[in-house]
Amino acid sequence: MLYQAYQAQRDLTAPARAMAGLTQWTLGELPDAWTNNRFARRLSAGCEMIGRSRLTHQRPGFGVDHTTVGGEPVEVREKTVVRTPFSTLLHFAKDVEAPQPRVLLVTALAGHFSTLLRSTVRSLVADHDLYVIDWHNARDVSLEHGGFGLDDYIAQVIAFLEHVGPGAHLVAVCQPCPASLAATALMSADDNPAVPRSLTLMAGPIDTRVSPTDVNQLAHSKPLSWFEQNLITTVPFRYAGALRRVYPGFLQASAFVSMNVGRHVRAHVNLYGQLLRGDYREAAGIKEFYDEYFAVLDMPAEFYLETVDAVFQRELLARGLLTWRGRPVEPAAIRRTALLTIEGEKDDVCGAGQTMAAQELCPSIKPSKRRHHLQPGVGHYGVFSGSKWESQVYPVVRNFILAND
């Protein structure tokens, strides 16, 4: 009933948003002499705020259609390489003379679309032959395709690394860090030729016992049955994934907003003021962020519950107890893959030390092939987006990949 209630609320408020959008469009078509006054600007700004008071469930575009290589502009073409029911392997192809290191970027299946890493993609694509795992909205995946759990996620990472081919580098941001470490360990134990040359783990929960955050404490505050009974719901009949059990994206978005309610309220108050003053350039930055932040996807129930259980409640990987399809996952098997771990000093989602824990789990990697970077002054999102990512964190990633290519 949870999803049905959300959908009913969305349907009931849709006419108000439509009317606000029509009013705003009409104001935009009127002569300046009619709209260049405080009342018209208030009406337009208010209508935009009403129109924006909703979540969307469609993936935005990456919008990365060009980059700069060697000081010259280069076209970037987003290509679908492999498509599965739950994910797509994208290739950001470009025509350059010199070969670049191949990189597979593993994005989070955590309530937002992979485009949340647009800034990460924009940086990586300039210096690398970039592939990206783009997860699908479970709401739109038919039941005929079965379930999708943590083991399936790890298998998908392995399969896509094999498709990209030997010699690639693996970069994981946030939630996929444990799965990416597990995939690398399994491939190393099998002497898989496609084992990555380097593994970069950024702000990911390898060991949530270290510096626990509110997110970690919430996971331990309730039994797994509580999460299943209160947070898992079924997709309504109007969608392709009708009756699929999911952890809905609207709950994930609500949880993230609740962690910093004041900040989000201030941002929208500022947005209204900027629209009222006609400061559209500043307003565009806030609108772009929330267009992405409020674009949500539903997660398969199996994957969500297994992640809560294995990563956040029982810390199986950190304790050496994680298995994949009945087989032990042993990070000590990683020998040839270089390891870079990156954390943010002020990260309130993944506490400092949780990602660095991967270093101790991989004793077989030579000291010369491992590095840890703690970025001062940034929170969770600042690790992989924003000015400090571009100027301070990304150069560390780029140089580490190049040194191990």
Residue, then its C-alpha position, 0 to 999 in steps of 0.5 A: m500500500l505504501y507505493q499506492a499511497y505515494q502514487a495517489q498523492r502524486d496523481l492528486t497534486a499533478p493538476a496543481r503542478a500543471m496549472a502552475g506550469l501553464t501560468q509560468w509559461t503564459l507569463g513568459e509569453l507576455p510582453d515585458a511591459w506586463t511582467n516587469n513588475r514585482f507581482a508578476r515576478r512573485l507569481s512566476a517564482g511561486c509557480e516555479m516552486i510549485g512545479r518543482s515540488r515533486l520527484t521524477h522517475q526518469r533518468p536525466g541525460f549525462g549531457v557529456d557530449h564533448t571534452t578537451v584532450g591535449g588542449e583540443p575540443v573532442e566530441v564524446r559519444e555515449k554508446t550502449v555496449v551491453r544491455t541487461p534487464f537491470s543495467t546497461l554498460l555505457h561507453f563514452a567513446k571519442d576519437v583520439e590518437a593516443p590510447q588512454p587507460r580504460v576505466l570502468l566506473v561503477t555507480a551506486l544502485a542507491g535510489h538515484f540514477s547514475t547521472l548523479l556522478r555526472s561531474t565524475v564522468r565529466s572529469l574521467v572522460a577527458d583522460h580515460d577511455l571510459y565505461v560506466i555501469d548505468w543501473h535501471n529503475a526496478r519499477d520498470v523491470s518486468l517480473e519475468h526477469g526474476g530478482f536481483g540481489l547482491d550476488d547478481y550485482i557482483a556478477q554484473v561487475i565481473a561480467f562488465l569487466e570481462h567485456v571491457g577486457p584485460g588491462a582495465h581499471l575499476v573505479a567505484v563510488c560509495q555503495p558499490c565499493p564492497a561489491s567492487l572489492a569482492a569482484t576484484a578478489l574473486m577474479s584475482a583468485d581465479d586468475n581471471p585475465a580481466v582482473p583490473r590493473s587498479l581498484t579505486l574505492m571512493a567514500g564506500p562502506i567497506d567496514t561500517r564499524v569504523s567511525p559509524t555515522d547516522v546511516n550506520q546507526l540506523a541500520h543497527s537500530k532495527p532488525l532486518s525484518w523491520f526494514e522488510q516490513n516497513l520499507i519494502t513495497t510493491v510496484p503499482f500495476r501501471y508500470a512495467g515492473a508491476l508487483r515487483r518488490v522494491y525499496p522505492g526511491f521516494l523513501q531514499a530521497s526522503a531519508f537523505v533530505s531528512m538528514n539535512v532538512g535545514r540545508h535543503v529548506r535554505a536552498h529552496v528559500n534562496l532559489y525563490g529569492q533568486l528567481l524573484r530578483g531575476d538572478y537566473r544564473e545563480a538559480a540555475g545551479i540550485k535547479e540543476f542540483y535538485d533536478e538530479y537529486f530529486a530524480v529517483l529510482d527504485m531498488p530491487a528489494e533483494f539487493y536492498l535487504e541483502t546490502v543492509d544485512a551483509v554490509f551494514q548489519r553484519e559487516l561480512l566483508a570486513r570480518g572475512l565472512l562474505t560469500w558469493r554464491g556459496r564461495p568465500v570472498e578473500p580480498a587477500a587473493i588480490r595481488r596484481t591490482a593496485l589499490l587506492t582508497i579515498e575519503g572525505e574528512k567531513d563525510d556524514v554518510c560514510g565515516a572516515g576510515q570505513t573505506m581505508a579499511a580495504q587496505e588492511l583487507c588486502p595484505s598481498i598488495k605491495p606497499s608501492k601499489r597502494r595509496h590512501h587519500l583523505q580529502p580535507g574539508v569535504g563531505h560525502y558528495g565533495v569526494f566525487s563532485g564539485s571544485k575540490w573533486e576537480s582540483q584536488v581529488y581527481p588528480v590523485v585518481r588520474n595519476f594513480i591510474l596512469a602510474n599503474d596502467 
